[in-house]
Every structure is written in structure tokens, then in C-alpha cells.
Amino acid sequence: MLENYAFPGGMMIGTDSHTPNAGGLGMIAIGVGGADAVDVMAGLAWELKMPKLIGVKLTGKMSGWTSAKDVILKVAGILTVKGGTGAIVEYFGEGAESLSCTGKGTICNMGAEIGATCSIFSYDNKMGDYLRGTDRADVASLADSIKQHLRSDDEVYANPEAYYDQLIEINLDELEPYVNGPFTPDLATPISQMAEAVKANGWPENVEVALIGSCTNSSYEDISRSAAIAEDAMAKGLKAKSEFTITPGSEMVRYTIERDGFLDTFDKMGGVVLANACGPCIGQWARHIDDPTRKNTIVTSFNRNFAKRNDGLASTHAFVASPEIVTAFAISGKLGFNPMKDKLVNENGEEVMLAEPKGLELPVKGFAVEDAGYQAPAADGSNVNVIVHPDSKRLQLLAPFAPWEGTDLRGLRLLIKAFGKCTTDHISMAGPWLKFRGHLDNISDNMLIGAINAFNNETNKVKNQLTGEYDAVPAVQRHYKAHGVGSIVVGDENYGEGSSREHAAMEPRHLGVRAILVKSFARIHETNLKKQGMLALTFDNKADYDKIKEDDVIDIVGLNTFAPGVPLTVVLHHSDESTHEIKVNHTYNEQQIEWFKAGGALNVIRAEFAK
């Protein structure tokens, strides 16, 4: 099948779940964990299980309030957060070619939220325009000269059912804006049904904060369309009723939109421009709220809206929409507002409607920047020394993890049985914790503090089997480690979805967790666990999840004959002295088993280079 499938634009490996953004420029761009990237930088082979192909055929052309963001919001609703796992998603058709290059990037960027290996568009004129508009005309000319090779063959597009493992068709003429959430990016509601959904679900109707920008939706086109809405609103006697923040995605974007007056527009509307950073998307901002326990609603144009993701508050209902819809929500202050038909009352008591947004794909005057903030590495790094003060609270040199003992793992304690969604944000929370990302021991104090304990439905409260008392997850695990006791974490479906955050695998390894046993894994997190020398296991029978009891002592048997495709056995020793044996599966190949035995992939690389 792949003989007819051309991989346009080459391939890129990046250490972030937003690496797939480059699919908007026709590239196979795959987000991986840091250890995978180390392999590539060290000149070693990088491997990936052959992905399936999901085709998304786009017909028609968007207009009005609909934007590229709404394509991926609808696709997320169709495929769910795990429907793209193990697959490359290709967007094609006349509708795909009508989208701006940065619009394509938005769609590919958020493809990580459906579990996709990556997403991609074939090379077209919109990509050429963007390359020329960003001082890469030579690349555009080269791509134009071989354009026919930077797309799938004609017979693929003529008969897509024969070439894709799954086919989705979306008519952009009929697509309406979507609002996804709360608490998950795949709960998709068309804007026409949002008011009804708000009432039916009891979601807080007042939008307390509306946030646009960050990695996903801070392109010139996004900002110009949002600014057009703001200009129109102010001309009609309206201003923001919600807090409104704007996070430029880069200094080049920030400088250009300031030059062209958009930031001044947002300021007059009542908006606040934040630093060029992830910012609120990962909880790094000043959230203003009178009562942190009060149910409340925020709406963002980001990718992720897991519980506590944006502000650390379990009470916050976060929704995801396009920058245009988020801006409209900021002006109306209501979650059920539909700018396509609803009127607003201005400061003179008049009923007015917001005009459809209009924007520019690229700045007429071109992009500009004085200091992009990039500092090139030293031309010769041989004399560069990394010196970390031993008393530093934010930096710590890594020590190699210990190799496998060569025996089955027996007497493990159950640290936590996580219930429901357990993303990398639940496993290693962001926000203020990111100041410790260079210090493994300190950041490990956030390990699994967001996961819900299946036995008491609480977060960060688990039973210490050695004392019988309940305590914070990291505290219990540190107690186990101090007493030489290993542990195991049990999880639900799609464990580890979300950011590629490698700390979510490193922290359990550092604190002495020996295995993660779940119903299913998100791709990047499973690989990260393998790289750190952890056992990443799945239930052969998902119903066996229910057999795990709070006081279980657990053995993992069969490691002396650990081999690809051969299941292992987990023995549950219950507190009533009964036992259960359950079969568990794994996806380790020979190389990955060596990582486990050596105590991690870095130990293998170190040994190979020592030779």
C-alpha cells in the first residue's frame, strides 16, 4: 500500500508533542521523548512500529466564523483521544488546499490530542506562499520543481478507500465552529448546540477568562482575525466582559503584530498580552479567582484542557475553541453565546451583532523581528563544561539508573490504582513545578499527585502498606524506596496521553516504581517508560483491572525468559491470603528488552560508546 504513498518534505524527530506542527509544511514530523532524540543525535537508529493511515478528505471551503481549528476539533470528536493512536493522519482534497499553511499547522499540531503518530498535508501553493513569506523562497522554488512527488499519487486520491485504513470526510462548506470540553479535548459540541449543552450539563455559563495564542493558535492569521473581531466589537460599543489574555507564540509574531497595531487593539478592548511562552497552557500565569473551589469556566484556543491543566484547579471547566470563538466569548462573557446568530447589548443599550471575522494569512509588510532570542551553540563544544552547584534546588546532574537484578520482581506494593483519565499532567504536573524540571529529585515531589485513586476517588491520597496510613503519593513512594520496597502503578485506558513530558517516566523510575500496568498506553509515554528501564505492561483481559485490590502485594513473573511477544504473569497476593494470577502483555522488542536489563537506554548507549 505504501508504494503509492509519498512522504512529502522528509522526516523530523522532535522532543515535544507539538513537533507534528510541521505537518503543515508537508513533513513527517513526529514527537518523541528526550531519550529517543538522544538516540538520533548520537547517530543510532530510531524505530517506530509501522503506523496505519487515516485519511481525512476535506471538500468545500470554509467561510465566516469557521476556522482550521474547527477541523481538528471535529476530528477529535470523531476519533476521540485515542482513535489516532498508531496512525498517521493525512488531510487531502480541495478543502485541504484551500487552508492557509498556518491553518494546516494548527490541525497537525492538535493531532497529538487524538494520539496520532503525526498528521500531514501534501505540499501545495499555500505552503509555497508561507515559505516565501518567511524568507525561504529558495526552499519554495525547490519544492515547486518537484511538487508532483510531494504528495500521494493520483490513484490514492481518486480511490482513497483502497489506500487508507480509515477514511473520514468533512465538507468545509457545512462545518460550523466547535467548542470541545470540559476536561478532555475530544468532547466536541457544535456552536449551534452549545447553549443547550451548557444547560443540560450544568456547566458554569459565565466565561471568567478567555485565552488565545500559545503554541497552537498564535499565527498572524489567527491574531488578525481575532483583532478584527475586537475592532468590530469596540466600534459597536462593546468591550470584553471576561478577562482576556493573548499569548504570542514567538517573538517574531509578537513583534509583527505589535507593529501592525493588533496588540494596541487588544489593549483597548481590555486584553492583556502575556510573554511569548507556553504560559497558561501549562499553568504558568496569574489566575485571578475569589474561591479556588468554586466551579468556573475558562475558554482557550490551546490544545489541552485536562483537569488542573491550565490553572491547577480541579474546579475549573476548561473548554477549547478557535481564537475567533474564544474572542467572541470574551466579549459576550457567556459560554452559550453563538456569534453566528446571537445579539449583544452594547453600552448604549442597543442590540448589535458581531461581524464575521476577516484576516490575513500573511502580513502585507512581511514578518519582522529585532531579536528572535536564538543563541547558537558553540562552534566547538569540546571545551564546554557543565557545572552544577551541589546545593542547587533547580539543577541536578543525573545519575545512571540501576540495572535489572536478573530475577523476577516480587513483593511489590501497589502505589496507586489510577481511575479514569491519567495524562502526563496527572503524572507530572506542570505550572510552578516546571522550575524543577532540571532537578529530578525535587520535581519528583509532584509524581502522580493529579491521579485519582480508584479506592477513595481522591487525588494525592494513597495507602502506605508499610504503615497502614494514608499520605501523598510521592511521600508514600519515598517511604517504600527508603525501605528497599519496589512498587507498581496500575492505570486505566490511554495512560500517559498529552504532553511528551519525559519526567512522567523518569520520576517513577527515580523513586523506585518498577512497573506500570494499564489497560492501554499513549504511544510516547509507553516509549518513554521503556527508555528509562521501566516495565510498561498491559492487561491481557482489561477486566482484570478490577481484580487489583488496595492492599495487594504483587509479583511479576517470567522476566528470566523475557522475550518479544511472550506475555508475563502478574501474581496478586490479596490481604485475605487469596491469590490471583493474571496474564499481562508487552510490546518490547529485543533492543528494548536490553534497555530494561541495563537499567535504561542511556546505559546501553554509554556502554556502546565506551567500546
C-alpha positions as a printed Julia matrix, in Angstrom:
611×3 Matrix{Float64}:
   0.0     0.0    0.0
   2.78    2.42   0.87
   4.23    2.18  -2.64
   1.65    4.78  -3.62
   2.08    6.92  -0.54
   4.75    9.6   -0.86
   6.1    11.01   2.38
   6.44   14.7    1.46
   9.07   17.01   2.85
  11.28   14.49   4.65
  11.12   13.48   8.29
  11.81   15.24  11.57
  12.06   13.98  15.14
  11.34   16.48  17.91
  11.21   16.31  21.69
   7.72   17.7   22.04
   4.18   16.58  21.36
   3.81   19.73  19.22
   6.53   18.69  16.79
   3.77   17.49  14.4
   3.01   21.16  13.72
   5.49   20.79  10.85
   3.0    18.55   9.07
   1.51   21.86   7.94
   4.59   22.18   5.75
   4.29   18.68   4.36
   6.7    16.99   6.73
   6.55   13.69   8.59
   7.22   15.28  11.97
   6.96   13.0   15.0
   7.12   13.95  18.65
   9.22   11.66  20.82
  10.65   11.55  24.32
  14.04   13.05  25.05
  15.74    9.67  25.22
  14.59    8.86  21.67
  16.04   12.15  20.49
  19.32   11.3   22.21
  19.49    8.15  20.1
  19.04   10.16  16.93
  21.59   12.8   17.92
  24.05   10.06  18.82
  23.68    8.59  15.33
  21.79    5.5   16.46
  18.75    4.04  14.71
  15.31    5.27  15.7
  12.44    2.86  15.45
   8.68    3.08  15.19
   6.04    0.44  14.68
   4.67    0.85  11.16
   1.68    3.2   11.51
  -1.72    2.83   9.93
  -3.01    5.55   7.62
  -6.12    7.58   8.37
  -7.3     9.77   5.53
  -9.34   12.91   6.13
 -10.86   14.17   2.9
 -11.77   17.85   3.05
 -14.21   19.2    0.48
 -15.64   22.68   0.05
 -14.19   25.84   1.57
 -14.55   27.48   4.97
 -16.12   30.89   5.45
 -17.4    33.16   8.17
 -16.76   32.14  11.76
 -15.31   28.72  10.9
 -11.53   28.24  11.01
  -8.94   25.49  10.62
  -9.15   24.85  14.37
 -12.7    23.61  13.88
 -11.49   20.87  11.53
  -9.34   19.23  14.19
 -11.94   19.88  16.92
 -14.45   17.94  14.82
 -11.92   15.2   14.02
 -11.14   14.88  17.75
 -14.83   14.35  18.37
 -14.9    11.62  15.73
 -11.7     9.75  16.62
 -11.53   10.51  20.39
  -8.27   10.96  22.28
  -7.01    7.51  21.31
  -8.58    6.97  17.88
  -5.45    8.12  16.08
  -3.03    6.02  18.12
  -0.59    4.16  15.91
  -1.64    6.09  12.82
  -0.53    8.9   10.54
  -3.41   11.19   9.62
  -3.31   12.68   6.13
  -5.57   15.56   5.15
  -6.28   15.9    1.45
  -8.78   17.21  -1.08
  -9.75   20.61  -2.42
 -10.65   21.74   1.07
  -7.17   20.94   2.32
  -5.57   23.02  -0.41
  -7.8    25.98   0.46
  -6.48   26.18   4.04
  -3.61   28.52   4.9
  -0.26   26.96   5.74
  -0.52   28.04   9.38
  -4.08   26.71   9.47
  -2.7    23.36   8.35
  -0.11   23.62  11.12
  -2.86   24.18  13.7
  -4.6    20.99  12.6
  -1.4    18.94  12.63
  -0.34   20.38  15.97
  -3.51   19.3   17.72
  -3.32   15.86  16.1
  -1.37   14.82  19.18
  -4.65   15.05  21.11
  -6.12   12.14  19.15
  -3.0    10.07  19.76
  -1.77   10.33  16.16
   1.83    9.46  15.37
   1.72   12.63  13.29
  -0.51   14.44  10.81
   0.35   15.73   7.36
  -0.81   17.74   4.36
   0.61   17.36   0.86
   2.71   20.22  -0.46
   0.63   22.91  -2.18
   0.64   26.58  -3.15
  -0.3    27.73   0.36
   2.87   26.16   1.71
   4.89   27.84  -1.03
   3.37   31.2   -0.1
   4.3    30.72   3.53
   7.86   29.68   2.72
   8.33   32.78   0.57
   6.74   34.94   3.26
   9.24   33.65   5.83
  12.37   34.25   3.73
  12.63   30.71   2.39
  11.91   31.36  -1.27
  14.74   29.01  -2.28
  13.02   26.13  -0.46
   9.7    27.02  -2.09
  11.28   27.05  -5.55
  12.87   23.66  -4.99
   9.6    22.21  -3.69
   7.68   23.69  -6.64
  10.04   21.98  -9.06
   9.22   18.52  -7.67
   5.69   19.24  -6.5
   4.25   16.08  -8.04
   6.5    13.97  -5.8
   5.5    15.75  -2.59
   2.01   14.3   -2.5
   0.33   10.93  -2.76
  -0.22    9.53  -6.23
  -3.36   10.44  -8.16
  -4.86    6.98  -7.78
  -4.76    7.36  -3.98
  -6.89   10.48  -4.05
  -9.14    9.08  -6.77
  -9.89    5.92  -4.77
  -8.97    6.7   -1.13
 -10.98    3.81   0.33
  -8.46    1.4   -1.17
  -5.42    3.08   0.38
  -6.38    4.29   3.84
  -7.13    2.11   6.84
  -9.87    4.57   7.78
 -11.45    7.4    5.83
 -13.22   10.48   7.2
 -14.93   13.06   5.0
 -15.67   16.64   6.11
 -17.43   19.23   3.98
 -15.98   22.62   4.91
 -18.99   24.37   3.38
 -21.11   22.81   6.14
 -18.59   22.83   9.01
 -19.52   25.07  11.91
 -17.39   26.2   14.84
 -16.9    23.7   17.66
 -16.29   24.0   21.39
 -14.59   20.99  22.96
 -14.6    20.08  26.62
 -14.59   20.32  29.52
 -11.79   18.15  30.92
 -10.99   16.4   27.62
 -10.22   17.71  24.11
 -12.48   15.22  22.33
 -15.89   16.15  23.79
 -16.94   18.12  20.7
 -20.03   20.32  20.63
 -21.07   22.39  17.58
 -21.59   26.06  18.47
 -25.25   25.76  17.49
 -25.78   23.2   20.26
 -23.55   24.77  22.9
 -26.19   26.8   24.76
 -28.33   23.7   25.16
 -25.31   21.62  26.26
 -24.37   24.21  28.9
 -27.82   23.95  30.49
 -28.11   20.17  30.15
 -24.72   19.53  31.78
 -24.8    22.27  34.37
 -21.56   23.82  33.12
 -20.84   27.26  34.6
 -22.16   29.7   31.99
 -20.05   32.75  32.81
 -16.73   32.74  30.98
 -14.29   34.07  33.56
 -11.18   34.01  31.38
 -10.77   33.76  27.61
  -7.25   32.94  26.4
  -5.86   32.9   22.87
  -2.43   32.22  21.41
   0.32   29.95  22.73
   1.8    27.21  20.52
  -1.33   26.3   18.62
  -3.19   29.38  17.56
  -0.93   32.42  17.56
  -0.29   32.72  13.83
  -0.59   36.07  12.09
  -3.83   34.88  10.56
  -5.27   33.86  13.94
  -4.31   37.14  15.59
  -5.52   39.29  12.7
  -8.93   37.61  12.69
  -9.29   37.97  16.45
  -8.2    41.6   16.24
 -10.83   42.19  13.54
 -13.5    40.88  15.93
 -12.19   43.17  18.67
 -12.19   46.21  16.36
 -15.74   45.47  15.25
 -16.9    45.0   18.83
 -15.43   48.29  20.02
 -16.91   50.12  17.04
 -20.3    48.81  18.17
 -19.87   49.88  21.78
 -18.71   46.53  23.19
 -15.69   45.53  25.26
 -14.52   42.31  26.89
 -16.71   41.09  29.73
 -14.29   38.28  30.59
 -10.62   38.5   31.4
  -8.89   38.25  28.02
  -5.29   37.19  27.5
  -3.14   36.95  24.39
  -0.01   34.78  24.31
   2.15   35.3   21.21
   3.76   32.08  20.04
   7.13   33.64  19.19
   8.97   36.93  19.33
   8.64   37.27  15.55
   4.86   37.01  15.78
   4.74   39.35  18.78
   6.92   41.98  17.11
   4.97   41.82  13.85
   1.51   42.02  15.41
   2.65   44.92  17.59
   3.99   46.73  14.52
   0.7    46.2   12.72
  -1.38   47.53  15.61
  -3.1    44.35  16.77
  -1.71   44.45  20.29
  -2.96   48.01  20.66
  -6.4    46.81  19.56
  -6.44   44.08  22.2
  -5.28   46.53  24.84
  -8.13   48.93  24.06
 -10.59   46.04  24.19
  -9.38   45.14  27.69
  -6.96   42.34  26.83
  -3.63   41.55  28.47
  -0.63   40.43  26.42
   1.46   37.73  28.12
   5.02   36.6   27.48
   5.97   34.57  24.41
   5.75   31.23  26.12
   3.55   28.26  26.88
   2.11   30.35  29.7
  -1.46   29.48  30.73
  -1.49   26.35  28.58
   0.74   24.71  31.19
  -0.48   26.7   34.16
   2.19   29.41  34.19
   0.15   32.57  34.73
  -1.59   34.5   37.48
  -5.1    33.1   37.71
  -7.48   35.51  39.44
 -10.36   33.82  41.27
 -12.1    34.62  44.54
 -12.66   31.0   45.58
 -10.43   28.26  44.08
 -13.03   25.62  44.94
 -15.85   27.35  43.04
 -16.94   25.78  39.76
 -15.92   28.13  36.96
 -15.38   28.23  33.2
 -12.44   29.34  31.1
 -12.14   29.02  27.31
  -8.85   28.76  25.43
  -7.56   28.25  21.91
  -4.94   25.81  23.24
  -4.81   22.04  22.63
  -5.37   20.63  26.1
  -7.99   21.12  28.74
  -7.42   18.29  31.21
  -8.48   18.91  34.8
  -5.98   21.23  36.55
  -4.0    21.63  33.3
  -4.4    25.38  32.85
  -4.59   26.69  36.41
  -4.15   23.79  38.82
  -7.78   23.98  39.92
  -9.98   20.89  39.76
 -12.99   23.23  39.85
 -12.11   24.88  36.54
 -14.07   23.75  33.48
 -11.74   24.44  30.56
 -13.06   24.45  27.0
 -11.14   24.6   23.71
 -12.25   26.59  20.66
 -10.8    28.65  17.83
  -9.26   32.07  18.59
 -12.25   33.66  16.86
 -14.81   31.91  19.07
 -12.73   32.49  22.2
 -12.59   36.21  21.37
 -16.36   36.25  20.88
 -16.79   34.51  24.25
 -14.56   37.15  25.85
 -16.85   39.88  24.51
 -20.11   38.18  25.45
 -18.9    36.66  28.71
 -21.21   33.66  28.15
 -20.35   30.09  27.22
 -23.6    29.58  25.36
 -23.1    32.61  23.1
 -23.31   31.89  19.36
 -21.88   34.83  17.37
 -23.44   33.45  14.2
 -26.95   34.32  15.41
 -26.96   35.86  18.9
 -27.07   39.59  19.57
 -25.35   41.53  22.34
 -26.42   44.69  24.15
 -23.84   47.48  23.93
 -23.11   50.29  26.38
 -25.91   52.38  24.84
 -28.48   49.64  25.37
 -28.59   48.78  21.67
 -28.7    45.24  20.3
 -25.8    44.54  17.96
 -24.26   41.52  16.27
 -20.58   40.83  15.76
 -19.48   40.83  12.14
 -17.84   37.77  10.64
 -14.07   37.89  11.21
 -11.7    38.72   8.4
  -7.94   38.43   8.49
  -4.76   38.0    6.53
  -2.86   34.74   6.12
   0.45   36.62   5.95
   1.41   40.22   6.87
   1.36   42.62   3.93
   4.62   44.2    5.15
   6.18   40.81   5.83
   7.32   39.43   9.17
   9.81   41.41  11.23
  11.81   40.95  14.41
  14.71   42.7   16.12
  15.87   39.9   18.41
  14.41   36.44  17.82
  16.02   35.23  21.06
  18.02   32.42  19.46
  21.57   31.81  20.61
  23.6    29.42  18.52
  25.61   26.72  20.33
  29.38   26.94  20.5
  31.1    26.02  17.24
  33.44   23.79  19.26
  31.81   22.21  22.28
  34.79   20.1   23.32
  35.84   22.62  25.98
  32.36   23.25  27.36
  31.92   22.02  30.93
  28.58   21.66  32.69
  28.98   22.73  36.32
  26.07   22.38  38.74
  26.34   23.52  42.35
  25.56   20.57  44.66
  23.17   22.73  46.72
  21.15   23.9   43.72
  17.39   23.46  44.12
  16.68   23.73  40.39
  19.5    21.82  38.72
  20.84   18.34  39.42
  23.17   16.12  37.43
  21.56   12.81  36.51
  22.94    9.57  37.9
  22.55    6.32  35.92
  19.64    4.13  36.96
  20.48    0.71  38.4
  20.32   -2.31  36.06
  17.79   -5.11  36.47
  18.73   -7.57  39.24
  18.27  -10.59  36.98
  15.31  -12.02  38.89
  11.53  -11.84  38.87
  10.16   -8.82  40.71
   8.48  -10.0   43.9
   6.9    -8.3   46.88
   5.95   -5.12  45.02
   3.43   -2.87  46.74
   0.57   -1.21  44.9
   1.34    2.51  44.95
  -1.84    3.7   43.28
  -4.61    2.31  41.11
  -5.42    5.3   38.93
  -9.02    5.65  37.85
 -10.07    7.19  34.54
  -8.04    9.73  32.61
  -4.41    9.85  33.73
  -2.42   12.12  31.44
   1.19   13.16  31.72
  -0.15   16.25  33.5
  -1.69   14.0   36.15
   1.58   12.06  36.42
   3.92   15.07  36.39
   2.03   18.32  36.82
   3.25   21.46  35.06
   2.75   25.05  36.25
   5.05   26.02  39.17
   6.62   22.56  39.12
   8.44   23.29  35.86
  11.02   25.34  37.72
  12.34   21.98  38.96
  12.49   20.23  35.58
  16.29   20.34  35.79
  16.24   18.69  39.23
  14.83   15.18  39.08
  14.58   14.62  42.81
  12.72   17.86  43.53
  10.28   17.59  40.65
   9.55   14.01  41.72
   7.53   15.51  44.56
   4.75   16.05  42.0
   4.64   12.41  40.88
   1.06   11.26  40.3
  -0.39   13.93  42.57
  -3.13   14.56  39.98
  -4.14   10.92  39.51
  -7.46    9.8   41.0
  -7.11    6.92  43.46
  -9.68    4.31  42.44
 -10.2     3.25  46.07
 -11.22    6.61  47.54
 -11.83    8.79  44.46
  -9.34   11.32  45.79
  -6.13   12.76  44.39
  -2.76   12.52  46.11
  -4.0    10.29  48.91
  -2.92    6.65  48.88
  -2.43    3.95  51.47
   1.08    3.23  52.71
   1.07   -0.56  53.05
   4.02   -0.5   55.44
   2.31    1.81  57.96
  -1.38    1.45  57.12
  -1.69    5.26  56.94
  -2.75    7.46  54.03
  -0.38   10.06  52.63
   0.63   11.9   49.47
   1.69    9.65  46.58
   5.33   10.88  46.45
   5.66   10.6   50.23
   4.44    7.01  50.24
   6.73    6.09  47.37
   9.72    7.71  49.06
   8.94    5.66  52.18
   8.9     2.49  50.09
  12.19    3.44  48.46
  13.81    4.15  51.82
  12.84    0.65  52.96
  14.02   -1.06  49.77
  10.5    -1.93  48.64
   9.54   -1.72  44.98
   6.1    -0.74  43.8
   3.74   -0.86  40.86
   1.31    1.68  39.39
  -1.94    0.48  37.82
  -3.8     2.64  35.31
  -6.8     2.86  33.02
  -7.15    3.46  29.25
  -4.73    5.62  27.21
  -2.47    6.11  30.21
   0.04    8.92  29.64
  -1.8    10.85  26.93
  -0.97   14.51  26.42
   2.43   16.15  26.58
   5.52   14.13  25.76
   6.78   15.11  29.23
   9.64   12.72  29.91
   9.56   13.46  33.63
   6.34   11.43  33.79
   8.51    8.37  33.16
  11.68    9.49  34.92
  10.05   10.34  38.25
   8.54    6.9   38.93
  11.84    5.32  37.88
  13.81    7.6   40.18
  11.55    6.94  43.17
  11.57    3.15  42.79
   8.4     2.27  40.9
   9.23   -0.88  38.95
   6.29   -1.31  36.59
   3.28    0.45  35.13
   0.34   -1.89  34.39
  -2.57   -0.37  32.46
  -5.42   -1.11  30.1
  -3.68    0.81  27.29
  -0.86    3.35  26.8
  -0.43    6.54  24.84
   2.43    5.97  22.37
   5.03    8.48  23.52
   4.64    7.69  27.19
   4.97    3.94  26.64
   8.23    4.52  24.76
   9.48    6.9   27.45
   8.91    4.24  30.11
  10.84    1.68  28.09
  13.71    4.13  27.62
  14.0     4.58  31.38
  14.23    0.86  32.03
  10.68    0.56  33.35
   8.26   -2.27  32.7
   5.32   -0.99  30.65
   2.65   -3.71  30.75
  -0.97   -4.02  29.64
  -3.76   -6.27  30.89
  -4.44   -9.16  28.52
  -8.0    -9.04  29.85
  -8.92   -5.45  30.7
 -11.46   -6.72  33.23
  -8.51   -7.84  35.36
  -8.08   -4.18  36.3
 -10.96   -4.76  38.73
  -9.05   -7.56  40.47
  -6.42   -5.18  41.79
  -7.06   -4.52  45.49
  -5.71   -1.7   47.64
  -3.61   -3.94  49.91
  -2.22   -6.21  47.18
   1.36   -7.4   47.25
   2.36   -8.12  43.67
   4.87  -10.33  41.85
   5.87  -10.04  38.2
   6.92  -13.47  36.96
   8.61  -14.59  33.75
  11.36  -11.99  33.5
  14.12  -14.6   33.3
  12.69  -15.57  29.92
  11.6   -12.04  28.96
  11.18  -12.13  25.16
   9.29  -10.29  22.41
   5.68  -11.37  22.09
   5.75  -13.57  25.19
   3.33  -12.47  27.94
   4.38  -12.14  31.56
   2.43  -13.19  34.64
   1.37  -10.93  37.47
   0.51  -12.61  40.77
  -1.78  -10.7   43.11
  -1.46  -11.59  46.79
  -4.6   -10.24  48.46
  -4.84   -9.32  52.13
  -7.22  -12.26  52.74
  -4.32  -14.56  51.69
  -6.01  -15.49  48.41
  -4.12  -15.05  45.14
  -4.89  -14.26  41.52
  -2.68  -14.88  38.52
  -3.3   -12.65  35.52
  -1.68  -12.53  32.11
  -0.13   -9.23  31.05
   1.23   -8.24  27.65
   4.02   -6.0   26.46
   5.38   -4.62  23.18
   9.12   -4.91  23.91
  11.44   -5.95  21.11
  14.94   -7.36  21.63
  16.58   -3.93  21.8
  14.06   -2.62  24.29
  14.49   -5.68  26.49
  18.2    -4.82  26.61
  17.24   -1.34  27.8
  15.27   -2.94  30.64
  18.11   -5.25  31.6
  20.69   -2.44  31.52
  18.57   -0.11  33.59
  17.7     2.25  30.75
  18.55    3.12  27.17
  21.17    5.68  28.18
  23.12    2.95  29.97
  23.13    0.91  26.76
  24.29    3.91  24.71
  27.0     4.69  27.24
  28.26    1.11  27.13
  28.27    1.04  23.33
  30.22    4.27  23.06
  32.66    3.06  25.73
  33.55    0.18  23.41
